[in-house]
């Protein structure tokens, strides 16, 4: 049985983000993210992709404009409330070497635990289902210190599934995966968005996979973001402008 997430409205209005008002990375960004859609955020290194995701996750305060969740400013929500609605996975190195993969994935249930901190049977069922969906059940007893970078990234994605948020924000989650697992991960995220009504935004350099699996492309270049339907996107001139003529 597929459980659909409730409709969640994530919006940006005249958003300015960056290091200062004189050194912006993104300027005047307006967007209403749609439930059930998978977005690819594409741009050069240093263009502001990770910074934008961190703002959407409520981790940073905007220099100008607003980010709202269900028509309320992001600042109105507590950390626990945000953790039940938004899952953020960044590029930071995983240093929890003495945790098992199962224990890492179980951290996704933390926003739902009471004062006791104990996992209920329902939580354990959700955790096990996340392993199955990612196809990594064989890793559950393995220590993170024994895992490859690709295995760690798969575990982090399983943790995101266990967190059961309405919005999932991912930064280069496929960076250390092989060709087959990159395709499988994009396919999984695409189906997860459409089948469970989630908003999923992935910052990535995988242009070909983004065009194949994503619903919309957010192309970040020169402080501006162009929002383009992936199936209609055939403007190689625009991509070559961003990536210096290297798109064939």
Buried (B, 14 or more C-beta within 10 A) or exposed (E): EEEEBEEBBBBBBEBBBBEEEEEBBBBBBEBEBBBBBBBBBBBBEEBBBBBBBBBBBBBBEBBEBEBBBBEEEBEEBEEEEBBBBBBBBBEEEBEEEEBBBBBBBBBBBBBBEEEEEEBEEEBEEBBBEBBEBBEBBEBBEBBBEEBEEBBBBBBBBBBBBBBBBBBBBBBBBBBBBEEEBBBBBBEBBBBBBBEBBBBBBBBBBBBEBBBBBBBBBBBBBEBEBBBBEBEEBEEEEBBEBBBEEEBE
